[in-house]
Amino acid sequence: MYAYLGYPVVLWILTVGRKGGCPPGGERFVPGVTLLISAHNEEGAIEGKLDNCRDLDYPPDLLEVIVVSDASTDATDRRVREREGQTVSLFRLPERLGKVEGINRAVAASRSEIVVLTDANTMLHRESIRRMIRHFTDPGVGLVSGELRLSNRLESPAGRGESAYWRYECRIRRWESKLGRIMGATGPIYSFRRDLFRPVPANMFCDLVLPLRIAISGSRTVYEPMAMAFEEAAPSVLQDVRRRFRNGSRGSRSVREVFGAALRQGSWGVVLQLISHKILRWISFPLVLGLLIATPQLTGSPFGWLTLLELVFLLSVLLGGILDWAGARRNPFFAPYYLMMAHAALFLGVLIGLFSRGKPFWSPRGA
């Protein structure tokens, strides 16, 4: 209850009256920007992505576009080389090392004051870079995250579930931004000062470790909802579960990396927000299971009614799963099924992440 309802209420109370938004004069701030595009075997998307970059509302002579190819084996590199010129270049890893290691090496090779990270399968709003960059007028801002908008062209139940979750998550990040500490950046679109970057271990999440490190160092990390990126939602529960499993695994390693640093530096705000926003969510699945097991053992009328409600919930999960696997177009029990599957995958990923190093790379969404 606290992780999903109490924490947002606390954030809302703490941020009442606080202003977010862009500092004065931000629109006139136009520094050099390096846009890094992470790609592995993205031959079907990379040309559209480069067209999207060409159409961005930012001075071409100040925008360096680098495609970071994680040893692609398809036509991705060839198609990038065909577009190479004054602003577009290819940065190829000699072997497959993973997205994070590619970012580590490409940032070290970049030359701009501000670095923007994005993915090959994500389209950016025309003004997204300007809307993020204007916040860096404030020297106390170290990182700015944009907002991911998920489309659901297939009208899949999993896509609707993922989209609803992201709308909830975006609201929380807006409140966190007013405190100057967001608990993670939006992977397909965020920016940071190059001089604040430190290499991230390859088996962790750059978009979790980097903003937390910057916040611990004393710089502000903020959220800009008008800097939008667009991506297709998961077409099935199975693909969404795989993503959440990966998020739990790499996320637990990432939090373990920065949690100790936050304690040593006395960054108590970061510590409390990490517990509230991340850790309690990760362990909610066993807590729910414990509730389902314990309630029937208690006596008294309130617990009898709670037991009945829990049985109805479990039946809804079962029916939702059956209808989903059967491919039913209408599934009135999808929400409880989706929630239990998502939390189970997340918790299992956390356990795996705590006791293994994992791989530094993964297959793209839908593979």
C-alpha positions in Angstrom: 0.0 0.0 0.0 2.8 2.4 0.8 4.9 1.6 -2.3 2.0 2.2 -4.7 -0.2 4.7 -2.9 1.6 6.1 0.2 4.8 7.1 -1.6 3.0 9.1 -4.3 0.9 10.8 -1.6 4.1 11.7 0.4 5.7 13.1 -2.8 2.6 15.2 -3.6 2.6 16.6 0.0 6.3 17.4 -0.2 6.0 19.2 -3.6 2.9 21.3 -3.0 3.8 24.8 -3.9 7.1 23.8 -5.5 7.7 25.0 -9.1 9.3 22.8 -11.7 9.7 24.0 -15.2 12.5 25.6 -17.2 14.8 28.3 -15.7 14.7 31.8 -17.3 16.6 32.1 -20.5 16.7 28.4 -21.1 15.3 28.7 -24.6 18.5 30.7 -25.7 20.9 28.1 -24.4 22.2 26.1 -27.4 25.3 24.2 -26.5 27.0 21.4 -28.5 25.1 18.1 -28.2 26.1 14.5 -28.9 23.2 12.2 -29.6 24.1 8.6 -29.0 21.9 6.0 -30.7 22.3 2.4 -29.2 21.8 -0.2 -31.9 22.2 -4.0 -32.4 20.9 -5.5 -35.6 18.4 -2.6 -36.2 18.5 -2.6 -40.0 14.8 -2.3 -40.2 14.7 0.8 -37.9 17.9 2.7 -38.3 17.1 4.6 -41.5 13.9 5.9 -40.0 15.8 6.8 -36.8 18.3 8.8 -38.8 15.5 10.6 -40.6 14.0 11.4 -37.3 17.3 12.9 -36.1 17.6 14.9 -39.3 14.3 16.5 -38.6 15.0 17.5 -35.0 14.7 21.2 -34.2 18.3 21.8 -33.2 21.1 23.5 -35.2 22.8 20.8 -37.3 26.3 22.2 -36.8 25.8 21.8 -33.0 24.3 18.3 -33.1 26.7 15.3 -33.4 24.8 12.0 -34.1 26.7 8.8 -33.3 25.2 5.4 -33.9 26.8 3.0 -31.4 26.6 -0.4 -33.1 27.0 -3.3 -30.7 28.8 -5.5 -33.3 25.7 -5.7 -35.5 25.7 -8.6 -37.9 23.0 -7.4 -40.3 22.9 -4.3 -42.6 22.8 -1.8 -39.7 26.4 -0.6 -40.1 26.2 -0.4 -43.9 23.1 1.8 -43.8 24.7 4.1 -41.3 27.9 4.5 -43.4 25.7 5.4 -46.3 24.5 8.4 -44.3 27.8 9.3 -42.7 28.8 12.9 -43.2 29.3 16.1 -41.2 26.9 15.2 -38.4 26.3 11.4 -38.6 29.0 8.8 -37.7 29.3 5.2 -36.8 30.9 3.9 -33.6 31.2 0.1 -33.9 32.2 -2.1 -31.1 34.7 -4.8 -32.2 32.7 -7.5 -30.5 29.3 -7.7 -28.8 29.8 -6.0 -25.4 26.3 -4.8 -24.6 24.5 -1.4 -24.7 26.1 -0.1 -21.5 29.7 -0.7 -22.5 28.9 0.8 -25.9 27.7 4.0 -24.1 30.8 4.0 -21.9 33.1 4.0 -24.8 31.1 6.3 -27.0 30.8 9.0 -24.3 34.5 8.9 -23.8 35.0 9.5 -27.6 32.4 12.3 -27.8 33.3 15.9 -27.7 30.1 17.8 -26.8 29.2 19.4 -23.4 25.9 17.6 -23.3 25.2 14.0 -24.2 21.7 12.7 -25.1 21.0 8.9 -25.1 18.3 7.2 -27.2 17.5 3.9 -28.9 17.3 3.0 -32.5 13.6 1.9 -32.3 12.5 5.1 -30.5 11.3 8.2 -32.4 11.8 11.6 -30.8 9.5 14.6 -30.8 10.9 17.3 -33.0 11.6 19.7 -30.1 12.6 17.0 -27.5 16.3 18.0 -27.4 15.6 21.7 -27.0 13.1 21.0 -24.2 15.7 19.0 -22.3 18.7 21.2 -23.0 17.1 24.3 -21.7 17.2 23.0 -18.1 21.0 22.9 -18.2 21.0 26.7 -18.1 20.9 26.0 -14.3 24.4 24.9 -13.4 23.0 22.8 -10.6 21.2 20.5 -13.0 23.3 17.4 -14.0 20.7 15.2 -15.8 17.4 15.7 -17.6 15.1 12.8 -18.5 12.4 12.9 -21.1 9.0 11.1 -21.2 8.3 7.9 -23.1 4.9 7.7 -24.8 3.8 4.1 -25.7 1.6 3.4 -28.6 -0.5 0.3 -28.9 -1.4 -0.1 -32.5 -2.3 -3.8 -32.0 -4.7 -2.9 -29.2 -3.2 -5.7 -27.2 -4.2 -6.1 -23.5 -0.5 -6.2 -22.5 0.0 -2.9 -24.4 -2.8 -1.3 -22.5 -1.4 -2.6 -19.2 2.1 -1.4 -19.9 0.8 2.0 -21.1 -1.3 2.4 -17.9 1.8 1.6 -15.7 3.9 4.2 -17.6 1.3 6.9 -17.1 1.4 6.2 -13.4 5.2 6.1 -13.4 5.5 9.4 -15.3 3.3 11.1 -12.7 5.6 9.9 -9.9 8.7 11.2 -11.8 7.2 14.6 -12.2 6.8 14.9 -8.4 10.3 13.5 -7.8 11.7 16.0 -10.2 10.4 18.9 -8.1 12.5 17.4 -5.3 15.5 17.4 -7.6 16.0 13.6 -7.5 14.4 11.2 -10.0 14.9 7.5 -9.3 15.9 6.6 -12.8 15.9 8.2 -16.2 13.8 7.2 -19.2 16.1 4.9 -21.1 15.1 5.9 -24.7 15.5 9.6 -24.0 17.7 11.4 -21.4 20.6 13.8 -21.3 23.4 14.7 -19.0 26.6 16.8 -18.6 29.5 14.9 -20.1 31.9 15.8 -17.3 29.6 14.1 -14.7 29.7 10.8 -16.5 31.6 7.9 -15.0 31.7 4.4 -16.7 28.9 2.1 -15.6 29.4 -1.7 -15.1 28.2 -3.5 -18.2 25.8 -5.7 -16.4 23.8 -2.8 -14.9 21.4 -0.2 -16.1 23.0 3.1 -17.2 19.6 4.9 -16.9 19.4 3.9 -13.2 23.1 4.1 -12.0 23.9 7.4 -13.8 21.1 9.6 -12.4 21.5 8.2 -8.9 25.3 8.8 -9.0 24.6 12.3 -10.2 22.0 12.9 -7.4 24.4 11.5 -4.8 27.1 13.9 -6.0 24.8 16.8 -5.3 23.6 17.8 -8.7 19.9 17.9 -9.5 18.2 15.3 -11.8 15.0 16.5 -13.3 12.2 15.3 -15.5 10.9 17.1 -18.6 7.5 15.7 -19.7 7.4 17.7 -22.9 10.6 16.1 -24.2 8.8 13.1 -25.7 9.9 9.9 -27.2 7.6 7.3 -28.9 7.8 3.6 -28.8 5.5 0.6 -29.4 4.2 -1.1 -26.3 4.7 -4.9 -25.6 2.4 -6.9 -27.9 2.0 -9.8 -25.4 2.2 -10.5 -21.7 5.1 -12.9 -22.3 7.3 -10.2 -23.9 6.4 -7.7 -21.1 7.3 -10.4 -18.5 10.6 -10.9 -20.1 11.4 -7.2 -20.0 10.4 -7.0 -16.3 12.5 -10.0 -15.5 15.5 -8.2 -17.1 14.6 -5.0 -15.3 14.6 -6.7 -12.0 17.8 -8.5 -12.6 19.9 -5.6 -13.8 18.0 -3.2 -11.6 18.9 -5.0 -8.4 22.6 -5.0 -9.3 22.3 -1.3 -10.2 20.7 -0.4 -6.9 23.2 -2.5 -4.9 25.9 -0.5 -6.7 24.6 2.9 -5.6 22.8 2.2 -2.3 26.1 1.9 -0.4 27.5 5.0 -1.9 24.3 6.9 -0.9 24.7 5.7 2.7 28.4 6.6 2.8 27.7 10.1 1.4 24.8 10.7 3.7 22.4 11.1 0.8 19.3 10.2 2.9 16.8 11.5 0.4 18.2 9.2 -2.2 18.2 6.3 0.3 14.6 6.8 1.3 13.4 7.3 -2.3 15.2 4.2 -3.5 13.5 2.1 -0.8 10.1 3.7 -1.5 10.2 3.7 -5.3 12.3 0.7 -6.1 13.0 -1.8 -3.4 9.5 -2.1 -1.9 8.0 -2.6 -5.3 10.5 -5.4 -6.0 9.5 -7.3 -2.9 5.8 -6.8 -3.2 5.2 -10.2 -4.8 6.3 -12.3 -1.8 4.4 -9.8 0.5 1.2 -10.4 -1.4 1.8 -14.2 -1.3 2.3 -13.9 2.5 -1.0 -12.0 2.8 -2.9 -14.6 0.8 -1.5 -17.4 3.0 -1.8 -15.7 6.3 -5.3 -14.1 6.1 -7.2 -17.5 6.2 -5.4 -18.4 9.4 -6.9 -15.4 11.2 -10.2 -15.5 13.0 -13.0 -12.9 13.2 -15.4 -11.4 10.7 -13.1 -8.9 9.1 -10.6 -11.6 8.2 -13.4 -13.9 6.8 -14.4 -11.2 4.4 -10.8 -10.5 3.4 -10.3 -14.2 2.8 -13.3 -14.2 0.5 -12.0 -11.2 -1.4 -8.6 -12.8 -1.8 -10.2 -16.0 -3.2 -12.1 -13.9 -5.7 -8.8 -12.2 -6.6 -7.0 -15.5 -7.1 -9.8 -16.8 -9.2 -9.7 -13.6 -11.3 -5.9 -14.1 -11.8 -6.5 -17.7 -13.0 -9.4 -16.8 -15.4 -7.4 -13.8 -16.7 -4.5 -16.1 -17.5 -6.7 -18.7 -19.2 -8.4 -16.1 -21.4 -5.1 -14.5 -22.3 -3.4 -17.7 -23.3 -6.6 -18.6 -25.3 -6.2 -15.4 -27.2 -9.6 -14.0 -26.2 -10.3 -10.5 -27.5 -12.1 -9.5 -24.4 -10.7 -10.3 -21.0 -12.4 -8.7 -18.0 -9.9 -10.4 -15.6 -6.8 -9.2 -17.4 -5.8 -6.6 -14.8 -5.2 -8.9 -11.8 -3.5 -11.5 -14.0 -1.2 -8.9 -15.5 -0.3 -7.4 -12.1 0.6 -10.8 -10.6 2.6 -11.9 -13.6 4.5 -8.6 -13.8 5.4 -8.6 -10.1 6.3 -12.3 -10.1 8.7 -11.7 -13.0 10.2 -8.6 -11.4 10.8 -10.4 -8.1 12.4 -13.4 -9.8 14.6 -11.1 -11.8 15.7 -9.4 -8.5 16.7 -12.7 -7.0 18.6 -13.7 -10.1 20.3 -10.3 -10.1 21.4 -10.5 -6.5 23.1 -13.9 -6.9 24.5 -13.7 -10.5 26.5 -11.4 -12.7 24.3 -11.8 -15.7 25.0 -11.0 -19.4 26.0 -7.5 -20.5 23.5 -7.6 -23.4 20.0 -8.8 -24.2 17.9 -9.3 -27.3 15.8 -6.3 -28.6 12.1 -6.1 -27.7 10.1 -8.6 -29.7 13.0 -10.9 -30.5 
